[in-house]
Amino acid sequence: MSDFTDRPQIGVSACLARQPVRFDGCFISNQFVNNECSTFFDLHTVCPEVEMGLGIPRPVIQLRDFEGEIRLVYSKDPEKQITHEMREFSERKLKCLPPLDGFIFKKDSPSCGVHKVPVKNNKSGMRIRNGIGVFAQAFKESYPQVPTEDEGRLNDKGIRENFLERVYAHYRWRQIAESGNPLKSFRDYHKNYKLILMAKDNSAYRQLGRMVASVNNKNFEEVSKQYFKLFMQAMSRIPSHGHHVNVMMHLLGFLKDKLNKKDKAELLEWFETYREDRVTRVTPLMLLQHHFNTHQNDYIADQYYFSPFPSKLMLPV
């Protein structure tokens, strides 16, 4: 019996989901997590510190650099480390999690932080933001293709869009194994992501295309594994305006025999206005979508480029 769910599965640091699990018994009510995410995703909360038995309230812990060895220690008793205990917990916990399509971590947390967590030098006392939380590191090592972000970075429009694109790409990828014809679903998956890949990494786009062309029933498992690793690497890139304009010009090619000179000129003007960062990408895409609604094209209709994820998840323009 299939355990596939009908919407993406997201891991979340429990303190972001209104659970009073922080060291002082408080929580952080993250609007994106508790509103948009809870509407569109199934959330799976984790607090490594509480679940490994540190309790509430509890002494503050931190990452500390002992001559190149990063340890998880108590801030007021740095000689007492709990690195091994946290790693053991992480190993056990990761085996119990359901298949996830993304994880939103608490920024700066010595257990959950995933970007530039403060690390204190044991000798000088200086703090350098170059660490990663112990649990977050274990998660990334175990599931390198699952998108991860911290809640602070998701306030950036470009970073949030990129994270959501990857979450839904991962979710759709998991559906391939549940389909009646995984080989066909794999080829359709690549076809529907072509324009997004073209915008993000044209070299990877071509390499992935060659992989799809070479796949068959005998090598499907091996090729698809290699494909998805490179695919997710390409998806992690945030395209420039110029790369998006190149894709829009490619889209315009499908309409060249359908539009009059005035409509073509209008589209080209909006492309350049977007390239100059005077409007968001939504404006030229909506105009393109309008023309494709009039002049329907099955290939374009299946592309995720216009709507890689539900628009209500995006930050307001």
C-alpha positions as CSV (number, residue, x, y, z in Angstrom):
1,M,0.0,0.0,0.0
2,S,1.4,3.4,-0.9
3,D,2.3,5.9,1.8
4,F,2.4,8.8,-0.6
5,T,0.6,12.0,0.5
6,D,-1.3,14.5,-1.6
7,R,0.8,17.5,-0.6
8,P,4.4,18.2,0.3
9,Q,5.8,17.1,3.6
10,I,7.9,19.7,5.5
11,G,10.1,19.4,8.6
12,V,10.0,22.4,10.9
13,S,11.9,23.4,14.0
14,A,9.2,23.1,16.6
15,C,9.8,26.5,18.2
16,L,8.7,28.1,14.9
17,A,5.4,26.3,15.0
18,R,4.2,27.9,18.3
19,Q,5.5,25.1,20.5
20,P,7.1,26.4,23.7
21,V,10.3,24.4,23.5
22,R,13.0,27.1,23.5
23,F,15.6,27.1,26.4
24,D,13.4,29.6,28.3
25,G,10.1,27.9,27.6
26,C,9.1,30.4,24.9
27,F,8.4,30.0,21.2
28,I,8.7,32.0,18.0
29,S,5.5,32.4,16.0
30,N,6.7,32.4,12.5
31,Q,4.0,33.7,10.2
32,F,5.1,31.9,7.1
33,V,5.3,28.5,8.9
34,N,2.0,28.9,10.8
35,N,0.0,30.4,8.0
36,E,1.1,29.6,4.5
37,C,3.1,26.4,5.3
38,S,0.4,24.9,7.5
39,T,-2.1,25.6,4.7
40,F,-0.2,24.0,1.8
41,F,2.1,21.4,3.6
42,D,1.9,18.7,6.2
43,L,4.3,19.9,8.9
44,H,6.5,17.6,11.0
45,T,8.0,19.4,14.0
46,V,11.2,18.6,15.7
47,C,13.0,20.1,18.7
48,P,16.3,18.1,19.0
49,E,17.2,19.7,22.3
50,V,14.0,18.7,24.0
51,E,13.6,15.4,22.3
52,M,17.1,14.3,23.3
53,G,16.2,15.1,27.0
54,L,17.6,18.5,27.8
55,G,14.2,19.7,29.2
56,I,12.4,23.0,29.5
57,P,13.8,25.4,30.7
58,R,17.4,24.4,30.2
59,P,20.9,25.9,30.2
60,V,21.9,27.7,27.0
61,I,24.1,25.6,24.6
62,Q,26.4,26.8,21.9
63,L,28.8,25.7,19.2
64,R,32.4,26.1,20.4
65,D,35.7,25.7,18.5
66,F,38.3,23.7,20.3
67,E,41.4,24.1,18.1
68,G,39.5,23.1,14.9
69,E,37.1,20.7,16.6
70,I,33.5,22.0,16.8
71,R,31.7,20.8,19.9
72,L,28.2,21.4,21.2
73,V,28.6,22.6,24.8
74,Y,26.9,24.4,27.6
75,S,27.6,28.1,27.4
76,K,28.4,28.4,31.1
77,D,30.2,25.1,31.3
78,P,32.0,24.7,28.0
79,E,34.1,21.7,29.2
80,K,30.9,19.7,29.4
81,Q,30.0,18.8,25.8
82,I,27.0,17.0,24.5
83,T,28.1,16.6,20.9
84,H,28.0,12.8,20.9
85,E,24.6,12.7,22.5
86,M,23.1,15.1,19.9
87,R,24.6,13.1,17.1
88,E,23.3,9.9,18.5
89,F,19.8,11.4,18.9
90,S,20.0,12.8,15.3
91,E,20.8,9.4,13.9
92,R,17.8,7.8,15.7
93,K,15.4,10.7,14.8
94,L,16.3,10.8,11.2
95,K,15.3,7.1,10.9
96,C,11.8,7.9,12.3
97,L,11.0,10.9,10.0
98,P,8.6,10.4,7.1
99,P,9.9,11.2,3.6
100,L,10.3,15.0,3.6
101,D,10.3,17.5,0.7
102,G,12.0,20.3,2.7
103,F,13.0,21.5,6.1
104,I,12.7,24.9,7.7
105,F,15.2,25.3,10.5
106,K,15.6,27.9,13.3
107,K,18.3,30.3,12.4
108,D,21.4,30.6,14.7
109,S,20.4,27.5,16.7
110,P,23.4,25.3,17.7
111,S,21.2,22.2,17.0
112,C,19.0,23.4,14.1
113,G,20.8,26.4,12.5
114,V,21.6,25.6,8.8
115,H,23.4,28.8,7.7
116,K,26.2,30.8,9.4
117,V,25.5,29.6,13.0
118,P,27.7,31.5,15.5
119,V,30.8,29.5,16.7
120,K,32.7,30.7,19.7
121,N,36.5,30.2,19.7
122,N,37.4,28.6,23.0
123,K,40.7,30.5,23.4
124,S,39.9,34.0,22.1
125,G,36.2,34.1,22.8
126,M,35.6,35.5,19.3
127,R,32.5,34.4,17.5
128,I,32.5,33.6,13.8
129,R,29.4,32.9,11.8
130,N,30.5,29.8,9.9
131,G,28.8,26.9,11.7
132,I,25.9,24.6,11.2
133,G,23.7,23.0,13.9
134,V,24.5,19.4,14.8
135,F,21.0,18.1,13.9
136,A,20.8,20.2,10.8
137,Q,24.2,18.9,9.6
138,A,23.1,15.3,10.2
139,F,19.9,15.9,8.2
140,K,21.7,17.5,5.3
141,E,24.3,14.6,5.2
142,S,21.5,12.0,5.3
143,Y,19.2,13.7,2.8
144,P,21.4,15.9,0.6
145,Q,18.7,16.4,-2.1
146,V,16.0,17.7,0.4
147,P,15.8,21.5,0.3
148,T,16.7,23.2,3.6
149,E,16.5,26.8,4.7
150,D,16.4,28.8,7.9
151,E,13.4,30.9,8.7
152,G,15.3,34.2,8.6
153,R,16.5,33.7,5.0
154,L,13.0,32.9,3.8
155,N,12.1,36.6,4.3
156,D,14.1,37.3,1.2
157,K,11.8,37.0,-1.9
158,G,14.4,35.3,-4.1
159,I,15.5,32.8,-1.5
160,R,11.9,31.9,-0.6
161,E,10.9,31.4,-4.3
162,N,14.0,29.2,-4.8
163,F,13.2,27.1,-1.7
164,L,9.6,26.6,-2.7
165,E,10.5,25.7,-6.3
166,R,12.8,23.0,-4.9
167,V,10.3,21.7,-2.4
168,Y,7.6,21.2,-5.1
169,A,10.2,19.7,-7.4
170,H,11.2,17.2,-4.7
171,Y,7.5,16.4,-4.0
172,R,6.8,15.8,-7.7
173,W,9.8,13.6,-8.0
174,R,8.6,11.4,-5.2
175,Q,5.4,10.9,-7.2
176,I,7.3,9.2,-10.0
177,A,7.9,6.0,-8.0
178,E,4.1,5.9,-7.3
179,S,3.0,6.1,-10.9
180,G,2.0,3.2,-13.0
181,N,4.8,3.9,-15.5
182,P,7.8,5.4,-13.7
183,L,9.9,5.6,-16.9
184,K,7.3,7.7,-18.7
185,S,6.7,9.8,-15.6
186,F,10.4,10.4,-15.4
187,R,10.6,11.6,-19.0
188,D,7.5,13.8,-18.4
189,Y,9.0,15.3,-15.3
190,H,12.1,16.4,-17.2
191,K,9.9,17.7,-20.1
192,N,7.8,19.8,-17.7
193,Y,10.9,21.3,-16.0
194,K,12.7,22.2,-19.2
195,L,12.1,25.9,-19.1
196,I,13.0,26.3,-15.4
197,L,16.2,24.4,-16.0
198,M,16.9,26.5,-19.1
199,A,16.7,29.6,-16.9
200,K,18.8,28.2,-14.0
201,D,21.6,26.3,-15.7
202,N,21.8,25.8,-19.4
203,S,24.8,23.5,-19.1
204,A,23.0,21.2,-16.6
205,Y,19.8,21.5,-18.8
206,R,21.7,19.9,-21.7
207,Q,23.4,17.3,-19.5
208,L,20.1,16.3,-18.0
209,G,18.6,16.0,-21.4
210,R,21.3,13.6,-22.5
211,M,20.5,11.5,-19.4
212,V,16.8,11.3,-20.2
213,A,17.6,10.4,-23.8
214,S,19.8,7.5,-22.5
215,V,17.4,6.0,-20.0
216,N,15.6,2.7,-20.4
217,N,14.1,0.1,-18.1
218,K,17.4,-1.6,-17.4
219,N,19.3,1.5,-16.3
220,F,16.4,3.5,-15.0
221,E,17.3,3.2,-11.3
222,E,21.0,4.2,-11.8
223,V,20.3,7.0,-14.3
224,S,17.4,8.5,-12.4
225,K,19.5,8.7,-9.2
226,Q,22.3,10.5,-11.1
227,Y,19.7,12.7,-12.8
228,F,18.0,13.9,-9.6
229,K,21.3,14.8,-7.9
230,L,22.3,17.0,-10.8
231,F,18.7,18.3,-11.2
232,M,18.5,19.5,-7.6
233,Q,22.0,21.1,-7.8
234,A,20.7,23.1,-10.8
235,M,17.4,23.9,-9.1
236,S,19.4,25.5,-6.2
237,R,20.5,28.3,-8.5
238,I,18.7,31.7,-8.6
239,P,18.6,32.8,-12.3
240,S,19.5,36.4,-13.3
241,H,17.0,38.6,-15.0
242,G,18.9,38.1,-18.2
243,H,18.5,34.3,-18.0
244,H,14.8,34.7,-17.5
245,V,14.5,37.0,-20.5
246,N,16.3,34.4,-22.6
247,V,13.5,31.9,-21.6
248,M,10.8,34.5,-22.3
249,M,12.3,35.0,-25.8
250,H,12.2,31.2,-26.2
251,L,8.5,31.3,-25.3
252,L,7.9,34.1,-27.7
253,G,9.2,31.8,-30.5
254,F,6.1,29.6,-30.0
255,L,3.9,32.6,-30.7
256,K,5.8,34.1,-33.6
257,D,3.2,33.0,-36.2
258,K,0.3,33.8,-33.9
259,L,0.9,37.5,-32.8
260,N,0.8,40.7,-34.8
261,K,3.7,43.2,-34.7
262,K,2.0,45.3,-32.0
263,D,1.7,42.4,-29.6
264,K,5.2,41.2,-30.3
265,A,6.6,44.7,-29.7
266,E,4.6,45.0,-26.4
267,L,6.0,41.7,-25.1
268,L,9.6,42.7,-26.1
269,E,9.2,46.1,-24.3
270,W,8.0,44.3,-21.1
271,F,10.9,41.9,-21.3
272,E,13.4,44.7,-21.4
273,T,11.5,46.5,-18.6
274,Y,11.9,43.4,-16.5
275,R,15.6,43.0,-17.5
276,E,16.1,46.6,-16.1
277,D,14.4,45.5,-12.9
278,R,11.6,48.1,-13.2
279,V,8.9,45.5,-12.9
280,T,8.7,42.0,-11.4
281,R,8.8,38.9,-13.5
282,V,5.1,38.4,-12.9
283,T,4.2,41.2,-15.4
284,P,5.7,39.8,-18.6
285,L,4.8,36.2,-17.6
286,M,1.1,37.2,-17.1
287,L,1.2,38.8,-20.6
288,L,2.7,35.7,-22.1
289,Q,0.2,33.5,-20.3
290,H,-2.6,35.6,-21.7
291,H,-1.4,35.0,-25.2
292,F,-0.9,31.2,-24.6
293,N,-4.5,31.1,-23.2
294,T,-5.6,32.4,-26.6
295,H,-3.2,30.4,-28.7
296,Q,-3.0,27.1,-26.7
297,N,0.1,24.9,-26.8
298,D,0.1,21.6,-25.0
299,Y,3.9,21.6,-24.4
300,I,3.8,25.1,-22.9
301,A,0.7,24.2,-20.9
302,D,2.5,21.4,-19.1
303,Q,5.6,23.6,-18.2
304,Y,6.1,24.4,-14.5
305,Y,7.8,27.7,-15.4
306,F,4.7,29.7,-15.1
307,S,3.6,28.2,-11.8
308,P,6.3,26.1,-10.1
309,F,4.3,26.3,-6.8
310,P,1.1,27.9,-5.5
311,S,1.3,31.7,-5.9
312,K,-0.2,32.3,-2.4
313,L,3.1,30.9,-0.9
314,M,5.1,33.8,-2.4
315,L,5.9,37.1,-0.6
316,P,3.7,40.0,-1.7
317,V,5.2,42.0,-4.6
